[in-house]
Amino acid sequence: MNDPDHVHQVVVTRLVRQLYGFAQGLGLDEQATRGIVNQVINDMPTAPDDDRLARARDRMLIASA
C-alpha cells in the first residue's frame, strides 16, 4: 500500500529533479528548492505537475531576489 507521506516525498523529489538546473541558475540550493516545492504541493494538492512547476518557478524567482 502507498503511504501518503511516501507518495508526497516521491512527488517532491521528482519535481526537485525537474527544477534542478533552474534552481542552480538562481543560486538556490537543494534544501531551499525542496522547501519551495513541498509548500507548492501542499498548496496545490490536486493540481497537475505542470501547474505546480510553474508556481514553484515563480516562488523560486522571488526567493532568489
C-alpha atoms as an extended CHARMM CRD file, in Angstrom:
* protein
*
        65  EXT
         1         1  MET       CA              0.0000000000        0.0000000000        0.0000000000  PROA      1               0.0000000000
         2         2  ASN       CA              1.1050000000        3.5550000000       -0.6790000000  PROA      2               0.0000000000
         3         3  ASP       CA              1.6840000000        5.6760000000        2.3850000000  PROA      3               0.0000000000
         4         4  PRO       CA              0.5340000000        9.2690000000        1.6210000000  PROA      4               0.0000000000
         5         5  ASP       CA              3.7260000000       10.7290000000        3.1330000000  PROA      5               0.0000000000
         6         6  HSD       CA              5.8660000000        8.4630000000        0.9600000000  PROA      6               0.0000000000
         7         7  VAL       CA              3.9220000000        9.4060000000       -2.1610000000  PROA      7               0.0000000000
         8         8  HSD       CA              4.2690000000       13.0880000000       -1.2460000000  PROA      8               0.0000000000
         9         9  GLN       CA              8.0460000000       12.7230000000       -0.8910000000  PROA      9               0.0000000000
        10        10  VAL       CA              8.2900000000       10.8940000000       -4.2190000000  PROA      10              0.0000000000
        11        11  VAL       CA              6.4560000000       13.7580000000       -5.9290000000  PROA      11              0.0000000000
        12        12  VAL       CA              8.6720000000       16.3420000000       -4.1910000000  PROA      12              0.0000000000
        13        13  THR       CA             11.8030000000       14.5100000000       -5.3240000000  PROA      13              0.0000000000
        14        14  ARG       CA             10.5290000000       14.2270000000       -8.9070000000  PROA      14              0.0000000000
        15        15  LEU       CA              9.7290000000       17.9420000000       -9.1430000000  PROA      15              0.0000000000
        16        16  VAL       CA             13.0050000000       18.9760000000       -7.4890000000  PROA      16              0.0000000000
        17        17  ARG       CA             14.8740000000       16.9780000000      -10.1330000000  PROA      17              0.0000000000
        18        18  GLN       CA             12.9560000000       18.7380000000      -12.8880000000  PROA      18              0.0000000000
        19        19  LEU       CA             13.7840000000       22.1370000000      -11.3640000000  PROA      19              0.0000000000
        20        20  TYR       CA             17.4440000000       21.3720000000      -10.6340000000  PROA      20              0.0000000000
        21        21  GLY       CA             19.0010000000       23.4140000000      -13.4490000000  PROA      21              0.0000000000
        22        22  PHE       CA             16.6470000000       26.3330000000      -12.9110000000  PROA      22              0.0000000000
        23        23  ALA       CA             17.4260000000       26.3640000000       -9.1880000000  PROA      23              0.0000000000
        24        24  GLN       CA             21.1690000000       26.2600000000       -9.8250000000  PROA      24              0.0000000000
        25        25  GLY       CA             20.8950000000       29.1840000000      -12.2050000000  PROA      25              0.0000000000
        26        26  LEU       CA             19.1910000000       31.1840000000       -9.4690000000  PROA      26              0.0000000000
        27        27  GLY       CA             21.7460000000       30.1650000000       -6.8590000000  PROA      27              0.0000000000
        28        28  LEU       CA             19.2580000000       28.1620000000       -4.7760000000  PROA      28              0.0000000000
        29        29  ASP       CA             20.4430000000       25.0340000000       -3.0240000000  PROA      29              0.0000000000
        30        30  GLU       CA             18.5450000000       21.7590000000       -2.9000000000  PROA      30              0.0000000000
        31        31  GLN       CA             17.1620000000       22.4010000000        0.5770000000  PROA      31              0.0000000000
        32        32  ALA       CA             15.6020000000       25.7240000000       -0.4810000000  PROA      32              0.0000000000
        33        33  THR       CA             14.2430000000       24.1820000000       -3.6750000000  PROA      33              0.0000000000
        34        34  ARG       CA             12.8070000000       21.2170000000       -1.7830000000  PROA      34              0.0000000000
        35        35  GLY       CA             11.1260000000       23.5510000000        0.7180000000  PROA      35              0.0000000000
        36        36  ILE       CA              9.5170000000       25.5970000000       -2.0500000000  PROA      36              0.0000000000
        37        37  VAL       CA              8.3380000000       22.5000000000       -3.9190000000  PROA      37              0.0000000000
        38        38  ASN       CA              6.9750000000       20.9750000000       -0.7190000000  PROA      38              0.0000000000
        39        39  GLN       CA              4.9470000000       24.1110000000        0.0080000000  PROA      39              0.0000000000
        40        40  VAL       CA              3.6400000000       24.2950000000       -3.5720000000  PROA      40              0.0000000000
        41        41  ILE       CA              2.4370000000       20.7000000000       -3.3750000000  PROA      41              0.0000000000
        42        42  ASN       CA              0.7430000000       21.4110000000       -0.0460000000  PROA      42              0.0000000000
        43        43  ASP       CA             -0.9270000000       24.4970000000       -1.5420000000  PROA      43              0.0000000000
        44        44  MET       CA             -1.9430000000       22.7300000000       -4.7680000000  PROA      44              0.0000000000
        45        45  PRO       CA             -2.5790000000       19.0800000000       -3.8350000000  PROA      45              0.0000000000
        46        46  THR       CA             -4.7020000000       18.1950000000       -6.8600000000  PROA      46              0.0000000000
        47        47  ALA       CA             -3.0140000000       20.3740000000       -9.4910000000  PROA      47              0.0000000000
        48        48  PRO       CA             -1.1330000000       18.8100000000      -12.3940000000  PROA      48              0.0000000000
        49        49  ASP       CA              2.6560000000       18.8370000000      -12.1750000000  PROA      49              0.0000000000
        50        50  ASP       CA              2.9630000000       21.4350000000      -14.9540000000  PROA      50              0.0000000000
        51        51  ASP       CA              0.9770000000       23.9060000000      -12.8620000000  PROA      51              0.0000000000
        52        52  ARG       CA              2.9920000000       23.0680000000       -9.7740000000  PROA      52              0.0000000000
        53        53  LEU       CA              6.2600000000       23.5330000000      -11.6490000000  PROA      53              0.0000000000
        54        54  ALA       CA              5.1510000000       26.9520000000      -12.9020000000  PROA      54              0.0000000000
        55        55  ARG       CA              4.1740000000       28.0460000000       -9.3850000000  PROA      55              0.0000000000
        56        56  ALA       CA              7.4410000000       26.6940000000       -7.9630000000  PROA      56              0.0000000000
        57        57  ARG       CA              9.4630000000       28.6120000000      -10.5690000000  PROA      57              0.0000000000
        58        58  ASP       CA              7.6320000000       31.8240000000       -9.6330000000  PROA      58              0.0000000000
        59        59  ARG       CA              8.3710000000       31.2740000000       -5.9400000000  PROA      59              0.0000000000
        60        60  MET       CA             11.9940000000       30.3930000000       -6.6910000000  PROA      60              0.0000000000
        61        61  LEU       CA             12.4240000000       33.6730000000       -8.5720000000  PROA      61              0.0000000000
        62        62  ILE       CA             11.0430000000       35.5520000000       -5.5790000000  PROA      62              0.0000000000
        63        63  ALA       CA             13.2600000000       33.6100000000       -3.1740000000  PROA      63              0.0000000000
        64        64  SER       CA             16.3810000000       34.3640000000       -5.2100000000  PROA      64              0.0000000000
        65        65  ALA       CA             15.7920000000       38.1320000000       -5.2880000000  PROA      65              0.0000000000
